[in-house]
C-alpha cells in the first residue's frame, strides 16, 4: 500500500484538486440551468447551454489531439483552465452589473467547450503516464468515485447556494476551487511527456488522419466508440428532458430535481466502490454491454411511468449504478490498447465520433419536449390512454419522451451486444 501511494503521489494530487475544481464548475453549470429554465420555462433554450458547450468540443476535437501530442501537456492544461475560469469570472461580472443576457451564456459556454477540447486529451495522456499499468483499474475506480461524489454534491450544494445567495455565490465557490487546482498543477505536479517518445513532426491534418487510421485498424475500439455514441444520444435527450419534467410536475421542483440527481450520484458512488473491490472480469466487453443494458432498461421507464419522487429516485439509482463498471472496463481497454504516444490523437478522434451525438441529443430533446410531446399531451382529452399512462399537465410530454428513449436505448444495447459478441479482450500481462 505504501509503495502504491508513492507511485501514485503525483496522480493523487492531480486527481484530488482537479476533482474539486470539477465540482465547482459543475455547480456553476447546474445553477445556470436552474436560472435559465426558471426564467424562460423552455427546455430548448436550457438545452442550448449544453449544445454550445459540446458543439465546439465535437467539431475541433479531431485536431486537438494532434496539437496535444505536440504541445507541453502541463502548459496546455494550465492555459485552458485559466481561460475557462476567466469566462466564468466574466459571467460573475455581468451578473453583478445587471448586464447578463442569455446569448452571453451561450457564447461563454462555447468558449469553455473549446478550452475543454484542447485540455481533455492533454489531461488523458498525462493521467496515463502518471499511473503504473497495474493500477489502471484501481485509479479508474478513483475517478469514478470522484465523479460520483461530485454528482451527489453538485445538485445539493448548487441548489443550496443558489437558494441562499443566488448564482453569484455559486460562481465565487467555483473560482476558489479553480485556484486550488491551478496552483497545485502549476507548482506541485511534474507531468511526463509521452513516456519519452518523440513528439510527432507530421502536419496537423496528417496527425488527425493518423488517429483515424489507427482506429480503422482496431475494430473493437471503433465499435465501442460507436456504441457509446448511440448511448450518448439517448443520454443527452434524457438530460434535456429531465429538468423540463421534474421542475414542471406538481410534486416536483428544484429540490426534487436536486434529490434525483443526487441519487444518481449516490448510485455511481456505490458503483465506484464495487469497481474498486471487484477483480478484473473475464470478459470486459460483455461487462460493458450488460452494464449499459441494465441502465437503459430501467431508469427511463421509471421516469416515464412514475408519479412520485420516490420512484424517480429509485429509477436514478437503477440507471446509474452500473455506469462506473462500464466506464472502468472501457478505460482499461482504451489505456492498455492505445500506445501513449498515440493517445492524444486517438482520444481526440474518439471524442469527435463518440460525443458528436451529445449536442444533437440536447437539441433533439429540447425540440421534442417543447415542440412535439408537450403539445401532443396537452391536446389529449381527459381519460385518454396517454394521460392515464404518463399523466397530464406540463411535464407529461417529457414523461412520454422518456418512454420513447427507453425503447431506443434498449434497442441500441441489443444491437451492439450482437456486433461486439465476437470480440474477446483479455488484460495484458
PyMOL commands that set and color helices and strands:
alter all, ss='L'
color gray80, all
select helices_A, chain A and resi 2-40+43-70+73-96+102-130+133-165+167-188+194-196+204-216+219-246+254-277+284-296+299-305+309-320+323-337+340-378+385-390+396-420
alter helices_A, ss='H'
color red, helices_A
deselect
rebuild
show_as cartoon
